[in-house]
Amino acid sequence: MLPPIALARLLVPELGGKWDLLAVLFAVHLLLLLAVLHPRCAWLGPLVSRFRTTKKEVWLTLDDGPDGKRTLQLSEQLRVRGVCATFFVIGEKVRGQGEVLRALISAGHTLANHTEKHPQMSFWRLGSASIVAELDGGAQALCEADLEWRWFRAPVGHKPPALHPALGKRGWRLIAWTVGGRDGWSKDSSAIVRRVLAKVKPGSIVMLHESRMFSIETVLAVVDALINAGYKFVIPDDAVLE
């Protein structure tokens, strides 16, 4: 990627004084920040934020686990409802919980890489070496548990410039989301349900969390609301991911 000042000169070659250059530099930095921080912005590289379907279907994705017995309780409640999900798991949590993850696979769920340590406050600014450590650490934890996976999700959906080159070398797809419940910090399940229902459409990827004290209640409230709205839950094939 070009440095901001070179990009500014390239975009506006006839800049006048230093204030013109500073204004363009400021705009370039804002656009770069948007590309990094917005989970569905694909300016820095490809990502998946929905899937193609002709039916009233959604893909439930659950971040930040596994969470031991609570993960198993959630999985059982999803099974009762006939729902399968993809669990984006954190490497350092995976170690020692192989039985939990194998139980998820047996229940029809899939697993995916959500980094080694989930550095949510700093992932957006990590350099190449740190990105590689997070990607490969999460992958190694899944491999050590003898589990298969094929997708990656970044913490908070942030995409530092070093992320896409690292993903490309590994052949991994970056999975974002269409609808987030903001349940990472909110405990108001009714508000989360309203937020999801207001934005969900056929082919939506729904992102929720499974590692908070209130996660089971929240996830099931959203699932029940979507079922009542006529939605089916699927784990789509790679061919239909957009």
N, C-alpha and C positions, 0 to 999 in steps of 0.2 A: 504494500500500500504506500502511496506517495505521502510524504510528510505534509502537514496542513499548509505550510507556506508555499510549497511547490504546487499543491493542488489549487490553491487560491490563484497563483499566477497562471496556471493552465486554464482554469475556468474563466478568469477575467484578465486576459493578457494586456489590456489597455488601462490598467489601474493608474490612477493619478498619484496623489500624494500618499503619505504614510497613513492618513486617516482612512482613505479608501481601502488600503491593504488591510488595516486592522479590522475594518468592518467586515470584509470578506473572510478574513481569518476567523473572526467570531462566528460568522454564519457557518463556515465549514466545520468548526468544532461542535457547534450545536447539532448539525446534521450527523456527524460522527457519533456523538453521544446518543442521539435518537436511535441510530442503527445498532448500537451496542445494547441499549437498555430496553428498547421496545421488544417484547417477546415474539411478535409476529412480523417484524421488519426484516426483510430478506436482502437488504442492500449489500451485506458483507458476505453472503453465501446462501445456499439453498437451505430451506427448512420446511417442515410439514406442519400445517396448522389446521387441516381438515382432511376429509376423505370423500371420494365420490361414491354416491349411492342414490338409487332411485326409491329407496324405502325410508321410512321414518326410523332411522337408526342413529345411534351415537356411540362413541368410544369413551368409556370411563377409564381415566388414568389417575393413579394415586401416588403421590410423591412422599419422600422423606423417611420411609420405613427401611427395614422391617421393625416392628415394635412388639415382638414376642407374642404373648398370649392375646394381646389386643388385636394384633394382626390376624390371628387365628379366629378370634371371635367375629371380626368383621368379615372374614372370608366365609365363615359359616352362615352368617346372615345374608350375604350375597348369594350363596348357594341356594338358600331357601327361596330366594326371589328369582332364581334362574339367571343370575347376572355374573358375567365374567369381566375381569378388568385387567389392565396392565399396571403392575407395581414398579415404579421407578425407585430403585433402592440405592442406599448409600453404602459404599464399600466397607467402611469401618463398622457399620451396624450389621452387615451381612455375616462377618466372621463370628462363628459361634452360634449362628442361627440357621444352619443348613437344613435342619429338620423343618423349621417353619417355612422356609422357602420351597422345599420339596413338597410340603403339604399344599402350598399355593398352586404349584404346578399340577399336582394330582387333582385339585379342585377345578382345573380348567383355566386358571389365570396364566398370564405371561409376565416375565420379568424383564427389566431393562436397566441400563446403567445411569445412575444419577450422581456420578463422581465418587471420589474416595472419602472426602471429609465434608462436602457441602459448604464451602466457604461463601455463604450468601452475601456477606458484606464486602467481600473483596474480589469475587470471581470476575466481575466486570473489568477489572484492571490487571488481571494476571498476565504475565508474559509466557513465552513459549514453554520454558522448562516447567513452570508450575502447572500450566494447562495439561501438559503431557502426564505429569505426576497424578493429577486428578483423574484424567481419563483412564490411564492404564491401571491406577490403583483400584478404581471401581470395577474395571474389567477383570483384573486378577482375582478379586474377591469372589466374583461370580464363577470364574473358572475353577477356583479352589473348591467351591461347593459343587462342582461338576454340573453346572447349570448353563443352559443355552439362552442366548439373548441376541438381539440385533439392533436395538435402538439406544439413543442417548438423549437425555434431557439435561439442559444446563440449569444450575441453581437460579431461581427467580427469572429464568428465561433470558439471562444476560449472555451476550455474545462478544467477548473481547476479540480483537482482530486476529489473535493467534489461534482461535478455536477452529474455524473452518478448515484451515490448512491441516491441522492435526486430525480432524474428523475425516477429511478427504484421504489422507494417507492410510487410514484404518478402514475405509469403506463403510463408516457408520453413518446412519441418517439421524439428523437432528430433529427431534419431535417437540414442537411447541404445543399450543392449544388454541382452540377457538373461544372457549368460555372458561373463565376462572371464577371460583366462588368467593375469592378473597378470604377464605377460611384459614389462611395462615396466621391471621391476627384477630379475626372476628369469631366470637362464640355464639352469635345470633343466628341460629340455624334457619329461622323463618326468613330473615333478610337474605341469607345465602341462597335459599331456595328461590326467592323472588328474583334475585339477580341472575341465577342460572336460567330460569324459565323465560326471562325477558329477552335473553340473547341466543338461546339454543335453537338450532335448526337441524334438519337432516344432514348428516355428515359432520356434525360438530365433534370436536375432541374436548371433552369435559375434564378439567384439571381440578382435583381436590387433594387434600393431605390426609395421611393416616397415622400421624405421629403425635397429635395433640390429645390432651385428656378428653376433649369433646369431639374427637374426630369420628368415632363410630356413630354417634347420634347424628352428626352433620351429614356424613356420607349417606347414611340410610334415609335421612329426610329428603335429600336431593334425589336419590334413586327412586324412592317411592313416588315423589312428585312427577318424575319423568315417566315412570310406568303409568301413572294415572293419566298423563298427557298423551299416552299412546306410543311412547318410544320403546324400541328394543335396543338392547346392548350387544355390541359386537366388538371383536378385535379384528380390525381390517387387515387384509393382505397388503404387502408392500406395493403391489401394482396399482392400488386405488388411492394411495396416499398423495395428497397435494401439498 
